[in-house]
Amino acid sequence: MPPYGRAPRIVYIADVIFRKYIELQECYTSLRLLLKRRVSYDIHDLRRCNLILASVTRKLGVLLRVVLLLTIGSANLAQNAFAQQEYAIGAGDILKITVFKNPDLAGEVRVSAAGDIGFPLIGSVRVAGLTLPAAERKIAMMLKEGGFVLSPQVNILLTTAVANQVAVLGQVNKPGRYPVEASGGHVSGMLAAAGGIAPAGTDIVVVTGTRNGKAFRQEIDVVKMSLNGNAVDDIALMGGDTLFVNRAPFFYINGQVQRPGEYRLERGMTVMQAISAGGGVTGKGSKRGIMVHRRDVAGKVKATHVSLDDDVQDNDVIYVKESLF
């Protein structure tokens, strides 16, 4: 019997056991009343009844708990089986295919990027977009129509579901592939599954994939989405999507500052804030002699004087000169 067919049978058995338990209690109560009405009765009879009832009750209780656990397990199996039945096969999935009484036709195959698999005797079979039962019927029909198997019984088991996974790449704590269902199917849940954005990561997440047969790309400001509570930006993901978190913008500061080095560029950061991140100007430094080395559109680095209120850009190199006096 298939996993999704066990639950109703086990529930029926549990119901029968429970009704038998109630009947046993009623018989025991009747027996006690009969013994008490007798003019003379052996007290050992009553004790024997108590021992028998206690033993049977323990056994029935254990059996009932086992049946309930099996019921819960069967329900989970039923859900998993139903999910596999409804799953649409996609590129990269690995399928284990067997044909009853034809062991030479059994094997594992990977769905190609074009959505096809190679199967003995019948060659290439397009399975992308089909559910598992639909793919079973298609292969069985091709085997029968080709005259290879008289009455084929094909079974397909999904061993690796790549098509229903999302790749999370870049500056996250745990990059990898994650099932869409495990993340709740949205960007925020997928980032959480990947351990969140790493300290070196930017606040912008780039989602790429395919929608309605066309290439799809969207940039999502995670900070803005979280602060504003805008659920529209927390878009639904699909199997085959990719989330990419780029490296956060940085700037460099050297010269007469307390802590020269590389620092993360925050939104709207000014030169004054950048210098403060570096510990401020030393006693020898001059706030009037601040230079920024910045690449132009052509890629050439140019040095320009800036004021403390000017904005800092990605990859800027801030240099604080030494005071002349």
N, C-alpha and C positions, 0 to 999 in steps of 0.2 A: 504494500500500500504506500503511495507517495506521502512525503512528510506533511503536505497540506491537507491530508485526509485523515490524519490520526486524531486530531483534536476532538471532533464530535464523538468518536468511538470511546475515547478515554473519559470524556464528560459523562457519557452514558454509563460506563462502568462505575464511575465515582457515585453517580446517583443511585445505582443498584446497591452498592456497598452501604451507603448512608441509610437507605430504606431498611436494609437487613439489620443494621445497627439499632434503629428505632424499634423494630419488631423484637429484637433480643431484649431490649430494656423493658418493653411491655410484658414479655414472658417472665422476666425476672421479677417484676413487681407483682404479677399474679401469683407466682410461686411463693413469694414471701407472705402474701395474704392468706394463702391456703395453709401454710405451715403454722401461722399464728392462730388460725381458727381451730386447729386440732387441739383436742383436750390435752394430749400429751404428744410431744414431738422431741426428736433428738436434736439437741443444739448443734451437734456436728453436721447435721443436714444443712442447717442454715450457713454454717461456716464454709461448708463445701461449695455451696451455691455462690457465696461471696468470692471465693478463690477462682471458681470457674469464670464468673463474670469479669473479674479483674484481669484475668489472663486473656480472655477473648477481646475485651475492650482495648487492651494494650495493642494486641495484634491488629485489630481493625483500625485503631488510630494511626499506627505506623503505616499500614497499607493505604489509608486514606490520604495521608500526607505525601506519600510517594506518588499516588495518582495525581494529586494536585500539582506537584512539581513537574510531573510529566506533561500535564495539561498546559502549564505555562511554557515549558520548553517546546511543546508542539505548536503552540500559538506563535512563538518566535520563528520556528521553522516555517510555518505557514506564511508569515510575513515575508521572510527571506525568499521563499519559493515564489511568492506572488511578485515580488520586486524583480526577480530574475525573469519571470514570464513577461513582464511589461518592459523590460530593458531593451532599448534599441541598439543593435550592434553598430559599432563604429570602427574607424581605422585604428589599427594598433591593438585591438582586442585580441586576446588569445582564447581560442575555443577548443574544447576537447569533444571530439565527435566519435560516436560509436554507432555501429549498425548491428542489430541483434543477429546472432549466429553468423556474423561475418567479421571475425577478428582482424582479418587482413586489411579491412577498410578503416580500422580505428586509428586515431592519432590526434595530435595537437597541431593546430594551424593558427597562424597570425593573419589577421585581416590587413590587407595591403592598404597603402594610402589611397588607392582608387576604390577601395571598398570590396575587393574580391578575395576569395580564397581558392587555393588549389586542392581538388579532391580527387582521389583515385577513380579511374574509369571515366568520370564525367568532365574532368578538366576544371576550368575556371568557373566559379559560381559567384555572382554578385549578391552579397549578404548585407551590405551596409544599409542601415535604416530599417532592417527587418527585426522583429522580435524573435526570440529563440524558437518558439513554436512555429512561427512562419518560416524560419530558415530550415527547420526540421522537415516541414512539409515540402519545401522547395527541393531540397536534396533528395528526399524520398521519391518525389515525382520524377526527377531527372534520372534516378537509378532505375525506376520502373519503366519509364518510357524508352530508355536506352536498352532495355532487355537484359540488364546486368543482374538485378535482384528481382525475384518474382513479387514478393510482398515485403518491401523494406520497412523496417521499424528503426527510425533514426532518432538518436538522442544527442542533444547538444548541451554541454555544460560550460558556463562562462567561468573560466579560471582566472583571468586577469582583465579587469575592465579599465582599459586605458582611455577609451572614448568619453567616459563620464568623469574624467579627472581634469583638474585645473593645475597648470604649472605656475608656481610662485617663485620668481627669480629676482636676483639683485640683492639689495641691502635689506634683507629680512633675517631674523634670527635662525629660522629653520627652513631654508629654501628646499623645494621639492615638489612632488605631485601629490595633490590631495583630492579626495572624492568630493563632488559637489554637495552631496547630502550631508557630509560630516561638518560642513561649514555653514549650514543653513541656507546655502545657495546664493549668498550675497557677498559683496566685497569685504565688508567689515568682519564677517565670520571667517572668511578665507584668510585674512590677515592675522586674525587671532589664532587660527589653526597653524599658521606658519610662525608663531611666536612673536608676532608684532614686528614693527619696523625697527631695524637696528639703529644704534646711535648715529651711525654714519649715513643713514638713509634720509632721503628727502621726504617732504610731506605730500608729494604728488605721486599718485599711483597711476600707471598707464595700463589700461585693459585693452587687449587685442583679441580678436577672434573672428568668427563668422556669424552673420545674422542674415537669414533669408537668402543664403547663397552668396552674399556680398561681404567683402572685407569690412571689419568693424574695428574702430579705435576710439577710445575715450580716455581723457585725462581727468582724474578725480582728486580734488583737494581734500585729503582726509581730515585735516584740522578744521577746515571750514565746514565740512559735512558734519563733524562731531559737535562743534560749537553751536551751529545753527539748527542742529537736529533735522537736517534736510534729508528725508528718506529717499527722495528722488535720485540723489547722487549715489546712494547705496544700491547700485544696479544689480539685477539678477544675473548670475553667471551661468554659463552653459559648458558642457563637456568640450574640451579642446581649447578653452580660453587660456590666455596667459596674462598673469599679473607681473608687472615689472616695476621695481622700486629702484630708482636711480640713486647714484651717490649724491649726497646733499652738497649744496654750493659751499665753498670754503674761500677764505682769504688768508693772506700771509702778512705778517707784520714783523719788521726788524728795525734795526737802528737803536736809537736811544729810548727804548721801552724796557719795563721791568721784566717781562716774560715774552721775548720774541718767539715766534713759531707760527703754526698753522691753527686756524680757528674756524668753527662753523659759522657760516653767514646766516644770521637770522633775518627775518622779514623786516624790511624798512630800516636796516641798520645804517647808521651814519658813521662818519670817520671818527667822531668823538666816542661813540659807543665801541667801535672797534679798538681804539687805543685803550679804553677802559678795560676791555676784555684781556688785553695784554699787560694789565697791571698799571697802566698809566705811564706818563713820560718820566724819565729819570731826571735827576737834578741837572744833568748836563744837556738834556734835550730841549728843543724849542718847538712850541706849538705852531710857530709861524713858518717853520721850515719843513712842512709835511709834503711829501711827494707820493704819487700813486703811479705805479707802472701797470699799464693796462693794454691788452691787445685790441687793436681796431678791427674793422670788418675784414681787412686784408690779412689779418693774422700777425701784423707787426706790433711789437711792444713799444709803446710811447710813454714817456714820463711827463706828468703834468702836475702843477701845483694845485692843491685842493684846500678847501676850508673845512672846519670841523663839522659843518652842517651838511656837507655833501654826502650823497648816498654811496655806499660801497657795493661793488658788483662782484660777481663770481670770478674767482681766480685773480682778484686784485692783489698787488703787492704794495703794501703801505710802508713807506720809509720815513722815519722821524730823524731829522738831521740834528747834529750837535749844535748847541748854541754857541755863537761867537763870543759872547761876553759872559 
